[in-house]
Amino acid sequence: MTTAPGTMRRMTESLRDFFVATAGVAGALIGLLFVAISVAQDRLTSEHADPVHQVRASAALTAFTNALTISLFALISNSGIGWASVSVGIVGVLFIAGSLISLLRERQAHQTALRDATFLIGQLVVFGLQLRYGLRLVANAHDTDAAQAIATLVVVCFLLGIARSWELVGGPSFSFLGQSFAFLRERRDGSQSDD
């Protein structure tokens, strides 16, 4: 979608403010992730390091770095958003491919590998959309819909990175389905023991 010059200028100013904020947030989150990784260094780098934790750490770093790269290039120039999105989108797709191969090699050892693979596929969708909208911006630098979509994907990358970081540090998970199945299992086991 092409817009009038005045509207494009307002959109550009609005997105510039957004990317100033997201660049700061991404930098802070990367710093916190480095602290978390240094605390959990044995789980990630020792001889018996768990590949699932390594994938989680790398996925979080990839998501945050993706958001930081797009934000910083957006601050350099509007035309930088498209090429930056395409470049880090390709890197993201390659990272996901490598991570999925790593999880496939470890699938017998970890029951959580399927959940991690599902999460990675979700991240792959984000990178795929980012490539699509980045290419649209490369073709038409005034495509405000594509620019807005990339801004939204930056937010999604933050959410993905935070979720992966939470899992990396061992934060509790209270998923609706997981808790529902546990509740039903407990009810079933309780009623069988009453019989």
Buried (B, 14 or more C-beta within 10 A) or exposed (E): EEBEEEEBEEBBEBBEEBBBEBBEBBBEBBEBBEEBBEEBEEBBEEEEBBBBBBBBBBBBBBBBBBBBBBBBBBBEEBEBBBBBBBBBBBBBBEBBEEBBEBBEEBEEEBEBBEBBBEBBEEBBEBBBBBBBBBBBBBEBBBBBBBBBBBBEBBEBBBEBBBBBBBBBBEEEEEEEEEEEEEEEEEEEEEEEEEE
